[in-house]
Amino acid sequence: MTNLSQAFSSQNPLPLWIGTGGKGSKGIYRTMLDLASGKLTAPIVAAEIGSPGFLALNAERTRLYSLRQEDGGSVASFSIGPDHSLNLLNTQSTGDGNASHLSLDRTGGLLFSAQYGSGSITVYPLLEDGRIGEHSQVIRHSGSGPNKDRQGGPHPHFTGASPDNRFLLVPDLGTDRIVIYRILHKTATLAAHGSAVLPPGSGPRHLKFSHDGTKVYLVNELSMTVTVFGYDAEEATMTTLQTIATLPETMWKVPNKASEIRLHPSGKFVYAANRGHDSITVFSVDESSGLLTCVEREAIRGAYPRNFNIDPTGKWLVAAGRASNTLSIFSIDADTGRLYFTTDLVNLPDPICVEW
């Protein structure tokens, strides 16, 4: 069991935070998960904010950060009260338009956002009280890919700090690269370090590190695949070990796009979501090699799963159906990783991100 799992295993119920889009949404929603039954309470509006989209929580779960599709694109900081209420601390401009993703470094000292549309990433220092400082750097990517509809220019889609907090990895869907930056914590800036190159037309989207930090699991939106990399922590270099389909082309009966990837708290399973097919692919992880084997593809009982998440104890998975305006709940088999629909759904408008 991971440290996060241990910290949350004695807390019941757990707050689940949902970032939403603009279709009838009022902002950030909150629901509570009963760890014993897997039941979710009816979602309530925790904070009214324009199209918060993706969310990020600090390690202590005392601060929540969100996107904000207002004022030309911005990010917002909230304090979390003992009653799970949200109090807006401040907002800051991204410096380059609306963002699609944000994340914290491993110590909660820096915030990063990725601007898919303008092809840039932004760095923000965080103040001791949780407020976001004015952005300290905006970096614009360059390049393109072979898919004329989706890769006409750079499209960074995710930011994630390495386990040792020395590097930032940024999958760029438009250029088929994971761009690697050295994090300069004292100046709240990034320095170019290197990149990992994907096959043309892959469309890298989101990634997760293995618990020991030696592997990176990347979901490719356009090719509907997961790529497994070996990661050298000292040099921050990546070596391709495997690419495996989340959904074979024979199953592409409707337009499909891969979206989110998650690692089970046990480290034994990897999950990836398929929009269009509206399913989650379950992979088992080989203990010695870190390579993946497909276990199953489970329908989410909703439409267009842009995001999903696994509770910190590893018992439950919640899938957000953006087009169906639903959260669907699955139990997870601890031995096989398989998903079992609990038959429970809750409704809320345009869910985009779910975070514990």
Stockholm file with secondary structure:
# STOCKHOLM 1.0

chainA/1-356         MTNLSQAFSSQNPLPLWIGTGGKGSKGIYRTMLDLASGKLTAPIVAAEIGSPGFLALNAERTRLYSLRQEDGGSVASFSIGPDHSLNLLNTQSTGDGNASHLSLDRTGGLLFSAQYGSGSITVYPLLEDGRIGEHSQVIRHSGSGPNKDRQGGPHPHFTGASPDNRFLLVPDLGTDRIVIYRILHKTATLAAHGSAVLPPGSGPRHLKFSHDGTKVYLVNELSMTVTVFGYDAEEATMTTLQTIATLPETMWKVPNKASEIRLHPSGKFVYAANRGHDSITVFSVDESSGLLTCVEREAIRGAYPRNFNIDPTGKWLVAAGRASNTLSIFSIDADTGRLYFTTDLVNLPDPICVEW
#=GR chainA/1-356 SS CCHHHHHHHTCCSEEEEEEECSSSCCEEEEEEECTTTCCBCCCEEEEECSCCCSEEECTTSSEEEEEECCTTSEEEEEEECTTSCEEEEEEEECSSSCCSEEEECTTSSEEEEEETTTTEEEEEEBCTTSCBCCCCEEEECCCCCSCTTTCSSCCBCCCEECTTSSEEEEEETTTTEEEEEEEETTTTEEEEEEEEECCTTCCEEEEEECTTSSEEEEEETTTTEEEEEEEETTTTEEEEEEEEESSCGGGCSSCCEEEEEEECTTSSEEEEEEETTTEEEEEEECTTTCCEEEEEEEECSSSCEEEEEECTTSSEEEEEETTTTEEEEEEECTTTCCEEEEEEEEECSSEEEEEC
#=GC SS_cons         CCHHHHHHHTCCSEEEEEEECSSSCCEEEEEEECTTTCCBCCCEEEEECSCCCSEEECTTSSEEEEEECCTTSEEEEEEECTTSCEEEEEEEECSSSCCSEEEECTTSSEEEEEETTTTEEEEEEBCTTSCBCCCCEEEECCCCCSCTTTCSSCCBCCCEECTTSSEEEEEETTTTEEEEEEEETTTTEEEEEEEEECCTTCCEEEEEECTTSSEEEEEETTTTEEEEEEEETTTTEEEEEEEEESSCGGGCSSCCEEEEEEECTTSSEEEEEEETTTEEEEEEECTTTCCEEEEEEEECSSSCEEEEEECTTSSEEEEEETTTTEEEEEEECTTTCCEEEEEEEEECSSEEEEEC
//
